[in-house]
Amino acid sequence: MTRSDLIQILADRNPHLYIKDIKVIVNCFFDSITEALNRGDRVELRGFGTFSVKQRAPRSARNPKTGEAVQVGDKFHPFFKTGKELKIQLNLSTESDADADPAS
């Protein structure tokens, strides 16, 4: 699903809202998550999951073209951990698909 798909789904479910307003809401939502992660905060969406930032230590790597050793500095990467309810929903849908498919 892309951002535009999400906006279209929200527009279909909320015909009383203008698409331009939905775009502002969706962009504000993602911008708020990004800003919180930039500050080093954790973002928890109950039932969905948690976004956080993890720091990777500096390391030595190889340039794939030349094979030369290169030092890579420390980096920050976003990390997402699924929530319990999301895991349950995913496993329920997988189990119901397996029950419906006699070939498996």
TIRO-2110 file (N, C-alpha, C; in Angstrom, 1 decimal):
// TIRO-2110
0.8, -1.2, 0.0, N, 1, A
0.0, 0.0, 0.0, CA, 1, A
0.9, 1.2, 0.0, C, 1, A
0.6, 2.2, -0.8, N, 2, A
1.3, 3.4, -0.9, CA, 2, A
0.5, 4.5, -0.1, C, 2, A
1.2, 5.6, 0.0, N, 3, A
0.5, 6.8, 0.7, CA, 3, A
-0.7, 7.2, 0.0, C, 3, A
-0.6, 7.2, -1.3, N, 4, A
-1.8, 7.6, -2.1, CA, 4, A
-2.9, 6.6, -2.0, C, 4, A
-2.6, 5.3, -1.9, N, 5, A
-3.6, 4.3, -1.7, CA, 5, A
-4.3, 4.5, -0.3, C, 5, A
-3.5, 4.8, 0.7, N, 6, A
-4.1, 5.1, 2.0, CA, 6, A
-5.0, 6.3, 2.0, C, 6, A
-4.6, 7.4, 1.3, N, 7, A
-5.4, 8.6, 1.2, CA, 7, A
-6.7, 8.2, 0.5, C, 7, A
-6.7, 7.4, -0.6, N, 8, A
-7.9, 7.1, -1.3, CA, 8, A
-8.8, 6.2, -0.5, C, 8, A
-8.3, 5.3, 0.3, N, 9, A
-9.1, 4.5, 1.2, CA, 9, A
-9.8, 5.3, 2.2, C, 9, A
-9.0, 6.3, 2.8, N, 10, A
-9.6, 7.2, 3.8, CA, 10, A
-10.7, 8.1, 3.2, C, 10, A
-10.5, 8.5, 2.0, N, 11, A
-11.5, 9.3, 1.3, CA, 11, A
-12.7, 8.5, 1.0, C, 11, A
-12.6, 7.3, 0.6, N, 12, A
-13.7, 6.4, 0.3, CA, 12, A
-14.6, 6.2, 1.6, C, 12, A
-13.9, 6.0, 2.7, N, 13, A
-14.6, 5.7, 4.0, CA, 13, A
-15.1, 7.0, 4.6, C, 13, A
-14.6, 8.1, 4.2, N, 14, A
-15.1, 9.4, 4.8, CA, 14, A
-15.4, 10.4, 3.7, C, 14, A
-16.6, 10.2, 3.0, N, 15, A
-16.9, 11.0, 1.9, CA, 15, A
-17.2, 12.5, 2.3, C, 15, A
-17.4, 12.7, 3.6, N, 16, A
-17.7, 14.1, 4.0, CA, 16, A
-16.4, 14.9, 4.1, C, 16, A
-15.2, 14.3, 4.0, N, 17, A
-14.0, 15.0, 4.0, CA, 17, A
-13.4, 15.2, 2.6, C, 17, A
-12.8, 16.4, 2.4, N, 18, A
-12.1, 16.6, 1.1, CA, 18, A
-10.8, 15.9, 1.0, C, 18, A
-10.4, 15.5, -0.2, N, 19, A
-9.2, 14.7, -0.3, CA, 19, A
-8.0, 15.6, 0.1, C, 19, A
-8.0, 16.9, -0.2, N, 20, A
-6.9, 17.7, 0.2, CA, 20, A
-6.7, 17.8, 1.7, C, 20, A
-7.9, 17.7, 2.5, N, 21, A
-7.8, 17.7, 3.9, CA, 21, A
-7.2, 16.3, 4.4, C, 21, A
-7.6, 15.2, 3.8, N, 22, A
-7.1, 13.9, 4.1, CA, 22, A
-5.6, 13.9, 3.9, C, 22, A
-5.1, 14.5, 2.8, N, 23, A
-3.7, 14.5, 2.5, CA, 23, A
-3.0, 15.2, 3.6, C, 23, A
-3.5, 16.3, 4.1, N, 24, A
-2.9, 17.1, 5.2, CA, 24, A
-2.8, 16.3, 6.4, C, 24, A
-3.9, 15.5, 6.7, N, 25, A
-3.9, 14.7, 7.9, CA, 25, A
-2.9, 13.6, 7.9, C, 25, A
-2.9, 12.9, 6.7, N, 26, A
-1.9, 11.8, 6.6, CA, 26, A
-0.5, 12.3, 6.6, C, 26, A
-0.2, 13.4, 5.9, N, 27, A
1.2, 14.0, 6.0, CA, 27, A
1.5, 14.4, 7.4, C, 27, A
0.6, 15.0, 8.1, N, 28, A
0.9, 15.5, 9.5, CA, 28, A
1.2, 14.3, 10.4, C, 28, A
0.4, 13.2, 10.2, N, 29, A
0.7, 11.9, 10.9, CA, 29, A
2.1, 11.4, 10.7, C, 29, A
2.5, 11.3, 9.5, N, 30, A
3.8, 10.7, 9.2, CA, 30, A
4.9, 11.7, 9.6, C, 30, A
4.7, 13.0, 9.4, N, 31, A
5.6, 14.0, 9.8, CA, 31, A
5.8, 14.0, 11.3, C, 31, A
4.8, 13.8, 12.1, N, 32, A
4.8, 13.7, 13.5, CA, 32, A
5.7, 12.5, 14.0, C, 32, A
5.5, 11.4, 13.3, N, 33, A
6.3, 10.2, 13.7, CA, 33, A
7.8, 10.5, 13.3, C, 33, A
8.0, 11.1, 12.2, N, 34, A
9.4, 11.4, 11.8, CA, 34, A
10.1, 12.3, 12.8, C, 34, A
9.4, 13.4, 13.2, N, 35, A
9.9, 14.3, 14.1, CA, 35, A
10.2, 13.7, 15.5, C, 35, A
9.3, 12.8, 15.9, N, 36, A
9.5, 12.1, 17.2, CA, 36, A
10.8, 11.2, 17.1, C, 36, A
10.9, 10.5, 16.0, N, 37, A
12.1, 9.6, 15.9, CA, 37, A
13.4, 10.5, 15.8, C, 37, A
13.3, 11.6, 15.1, N, 38, A
14.5, 12.5, 15.1, CA, 38, A
14.9, 13.0, 16.4, C, 38, A
14.0, 13.2, 17.3, N, 39, A
14.3, 13.6, 18.7, CA, 39, A
14.8, 12.4, 19.5, C, 39, A
14.7, 11.2, 19.0, N, 40, A
15.1, 10.0, 19.8, CA, 40, A
13.9, 9.4, 20.6, C, 40, A
12.7, 9.9, 20.4, N, 41, A
11.6, 9.4, 21.1, CA, 41, A
11.1, 8.1, 20.5, C, 41, A
10.3, 7.4, 21.2, N, 42, A
9.7, 6.1, 20.7, CA, 42, A
8.2, 6.5, 20.4, C, 42, A
7.7, 5.9, 19.3, N, 43, A
6.3, 6.1, 19.0, CA, 43, A
5.6, 4.8, 19.1, C, 43, A
4.6, 4.8, 20.0, N, 44, A
3.8, 3.6, 20.2, CA, 44, A
2.4, 3.7, 19.8, C, 44, A
2.0, 2.9, 18.9, N, 45, A
0.6, 2.9, 18.4, CA, 45, A
0.0, 1.6, 18.9, C, 45, A
-0.8, 1.7, 20.0, N, 46, A
-1.3, 0.5, 20.6, CA, 46, A
-2.1, -0.4, 19.6, C, 46, A
-1.8, -1.6, 19.7, N, 47, A
-2.5, -2.6, 18.8, CA, 47, A
-1.8, -2.7, 17.4, C, 47, A
-1.0, -1.8, 17.1, N, 48, A
-0.3, -1.8, 15.8, CA, 48, A
1.2, -2.1, 15.9, C, 48, A
1.9, -1.3, 16.7, N, 49, A
3.3, -1.5, 16.9, CA, 49, A
4.0, -0.3, 17.4, C, 49, A
5.4, -0.4, 17.5, N, 50, A
6.2, 0.6, 18.1, CA, 50, A
7.3, 1.0, 17.1, C, 50, A
7.5, 2.2, 16.9, N, 51, A
8.6, 2.7, 16.1, CA, 51, A
9.7, 3.3, 17.0, C, 51, A
10.9, 2.9, 16.7, N, 52, A
12.0, 3.5, 17.5, CA, 52, A
13.2, 3.6, 16.6, C, 52, A
14.3, 4.2, 17.2, N, 53, A
15.5, 4.4, 16.5, CA, 53, A
16.6, 3.5, 17.1, C, 53, A
17.4, 2.8, 16.3, N, 54, A
18.5, 2.0, 16.8, CA, 54, A
19.8, 2.6, 16.2, C, 54, A
20.8, 2.6, 17.0, N, 55, A
22.1, 3.1, 16.5, CA, 55, A
23.0, 1.9, 16.2, C, 55, A
23.6, 1.9, 15.0, N, 56, A
24.5, 0.9, 14.6, CA, 56, A
25.9, 1.4, 14.8, C, 56, A
26.7, 0.6, 15.3, N, 57, A
28.1, 1.0, 15.7, CA, 57, A
28.9, 1.2, 14.4, C, 57, A
30.0, 2.0, 14.5, N, 58, A
30.9, 2.1, 13.3, CA, 58, A
31.5, 0.7, 13.0, C, 58, A
31.8, 0.5, 11.7, N, 59, A
32.3, -0.8, 11.3, CA, 59, A
33.2, -0.7, 10.1, C, 59, A
33.9, -1.7, 9.8, N, 60, A
34.7, -1.7, 8.6, CA, 60, A
33.9, -2.5, 7.5, C, 60, A
33.9, -2.0, 6.3, N, 61, A
33.2, -2.7, 5.2, CA, 61, A
34.1, -2.8, 4.0, C, 61, A
33.6, -3.4, 2.9, N, 62, A
34.4, -3.4, 1.7, CA, 62, A
33.6, -2.8, 0.6, C, 62, A
34.4, -2.0, -0.3, N, 63, A
33.8, -1.5, -1.5, CA, 63, A
33.6, -2.6, -2.4, C, 63, A
32.4, -2.9, -2.9, N, 64, A
32.2, -4.1, -3.7, CA, 64, A
32.9, -4.0, -5.1, C, 64, A
33.1, -2.8, -5.5, N, 65, A
33.7, -2.6, -6.9, CA, 65, A
35.2, -2.8, -6.8, C, 65, A
35.9, -2.3, -5.8, N, 66, A
37.3, -2.4, -5.7, CA, 66, A
37.8, -3.4, -4.7, C, 66, A
37.0, -3.8, -3.8, N, 67, A
37.4, -4.7, -2.7, CA, 67, A
38.2, -4.0, -1.6, C, 67, A
38.3, -2.7, -1.7, N, 68, A
39.1, -1.9, -0.7, CA, 68, A
38.3, -1.8, 0.6, C, 68, A
39.0, -1.9, 1.7, N, 69, A
38.3, -1.7, 3.0, CA, 69, A
37.9, -0.3, 3.2, C, 69, A
36.7, -0.1, 3.8, N, 70, A
36.2, 1.3, 4.0, CA, 70, A
35.6, 1.3, 5.4, C, 70, A
35.9, 2.4, 6.1, N, 71, A
35.3, 2.6, 7.4, CA, 71, A
33.9, 3.3, 7.3, C, 71, A
32.9, 2.7, 7.9, N, 72, A
31.6, 3.2, 7.9, CA, 72, A
31.3, 3.7, 9.3, C, 72, A
30.9, 5.0, 9.4, N, 73, A
30.6, 5.5, 10.7, CA, 73, A
29.3, 5.0, 11.3, C, 73, A
29.1, 5.4, 12.6, N, 74, A
27.8, 5.0, 13.2, CA, 74, A
26.6, 5.6, 12.5, C, 74, A
25.5, 4.9, 12.5, N, 75, A
24.3, 5.3, 11.8, CA, 75, A
23.1, 5.0, 12.7, C, 75, A
22.1, 5.8, 12.5, N, 76, A
20.8, 5.6, 13.1, CA, 76, A
19.8, 5.0, 12.1, C, 76, A
19.1, 4.0, 12.5, N, 77, A
18.1, 3.3, 11.6, CA, 77, A
16.8, 3.2, 12.3, C, 77, A
15.7, 3.5, 11.6, N, 78, A
14.4, 3.3, 12.2, CA, 78, A
14.1, 1.8, 12.4, C, 78, A
13.4, 1.5, 13.4, N, 79, A
13.1, 0.1, 13.8, CA, 79, A
11.6, 0.0, 14.1, C, 79, A
10.9, -1.0, 13.6, N, 80, A
9.5, -1.2, 13.9, CA, 80, A
9.3, -2.6, 14.5, C, 80, A
8.6, -2.6, 15.6, N, 81, A
8.2, -3.9, 16.3, CA, 81, A
6.7, -4.0, 16.3, C, 81, A
6.2, -5.1, 15.7, N, 82, A
4.7, -5.2, 15.7, CA, 82, A
4.1, -5.4, 17.0, C, 82, A
2.9, -4.9, 17.2, N, 83, A
2.2, -5.1, 18.4, CA, 83, A
1.5, -6.4, 18.5, C, 83, A
1.1, -6.8, 19.7, N, 84, A
0.5, -8.1, 19.9, CA, 84, A
-0.8, -8.3, 19.1, C, 84, A
-1.7, -7.3, 19.1, N, 85, A
-2.9, -7.4, 18.3, CA, 85, A
-2.7, -7.6, 16.8, C, 85, A
-1.7, -6.9, 16.3, N, 86, A
-1.4, -7.0, 14.8, CA, 86, A
-0.9, -8.4, 14.5, C, 86, A
-0.1, -8.9, 15.4, N, 87, A
0.4, -10.3, 15.2, CA, 87, A
-0.8, -11.3, 15.2, C, 87, A
-1.7, -11.1, 16.1, N, 88, A
-2.8, -12.0, 16.2, CA, 88, A
-3.7, -11.9, 15.0, C, 88, A
-3.9, -10.7, 14.5, N, 89, A
-4.7, -10.5, 13.3, CA, 89, A
-4.1, -11.1, 12.1, C, 89, A
-2.8, -11.0, 12.0, N, 90, A
-2.1, -11.6, 10.8, CA, 90, A
-2.1, -13.1, 10.9, C, 90, A
-2.0, -13.7, 12.1, N, 91, A
-2.0, -15.1, 12.2, CA, 91, A
-3.4, -15.7, 12.0, C, 91, A
-4.4, -14.9, 12.4, N, 92, A
-5.8, -15.4, 12.2, CA, 92, A
-6.1, -15.4, 10.7, C, 92, A
-5.7, -14.4, 10.0, N, 93, A
-5.9, -14.3, 8.5, CA, 93, A
-5.2, -15.4, 7.8, C, 93, A
-4.0, -15.8, 8.3, N, 94, A
-3.2, -16.8, 7.7, CA, 94, A
-3.8, -18.2, 8.0, C, 94, A
-4.3, -18.4, 9.2, N, 95, A
-5.0, -19.6, 9.5, CA, 95, A
-6.3, -19.8, 8.8, C, 95, A
-7.0, -18.8, 8.6, N, 96, A
-8.3, -18.9, 7.8, CA, 96, A
-8.0, -19.1, 6.4, C, 96, A
-6.9, -18.6, 5.8, N, 97, A
-6.5, -18.9, 4.4, CA, 97, A
-6.1, -20.3, 4.3, C, 97, A
-5.4, -20.9, 5.3, N, 98, A
-5.0, -22.3, 5.2, CA, 98, A
-6.2, -23.2, 5.3, C, 98, A
-7.2, -22.8, 6.2, N, 99, A
-8.4, -23.6, 6.3, CA, 99, A
-9.2, -23.7, 5.0, C, 99, A
-9.2, -22.5, 4.3, N, 100, A
-10.0, -22.4, 3.1, CA, 100, A
-9.3, -23.1, 1.9, C, 100, A
-8.0, -23.3, 2.0, N, 101, A
-7.2, -23.9, 0.9, CA, 101, A
-7.0, -25.4, 1.2, C, 101, A
-7.7, -26.3, 0.5, N, 102, A
-7.5, -27.7, 0.8, CA, 102, A
-6.2, -28.3, 0.3, C, 102, A
-5.5, -27.6, -0.6, N, 103, A
-4.3, -28.1, -1.1, CA, 103, A
-3.1, -28.0, -0.1, C, 103, A
-3.2, -27.2, 0.9, N, 104, A
-2.1, -27.0, 1.9, CA, 104, A
-2.3, -27.9, 3.1, C, 104, A
END
